[in-house]
């Protein structure tokens, strides 16, 4: 019985570690419009603070690229939204358009390799789109 309890305990620990790992990958960015018609951003994060980029993101008040009042740089914590045509996105099969102005936008993590250049990020995005349109 003690071996069985030990195995159950170890299984529980593994499950909790997996859950913590998944939670630290989640970043939800909520963009909402305030009463003064200017956008505000809050970042809800469930990550460990060992990642300096994510830690810097959580403390910034800057918005996405189109809202930033300066040009993003490598060390800039602003999110950069790349238009579909810039990463050669395929045409959608069906489209349902939202009413504008959009009040909330959720941007979340997806499983992919790190990309440090426009070329590698473009390839990654095209692979993700191919998977979701052709395979999934």
Long-range contacts (C-beta under 8 A, 24 or more apart in sequence): 23-47, 24-48, 25-109, 26-108, 26-109, 27-54, 27-57, 27-107, 27-108, 27-109, 28-106, 28-107, 28-108, 29-79, 29-105, 29-106, 29-107, 30-104, 30-105, 30-106, 31-63, 31-64, 31-104, 31-105, 32-103, 32-104, 33-101, 33-103, 39-63, 39-67, 53-77, 79-107, 82-121, 82-125, 86-122, 87-121, 87-122, 87-125, 87-126, 88-122, 88-126, 89-125, 89-126, 89-129, 90-129, 90-133, 93-133
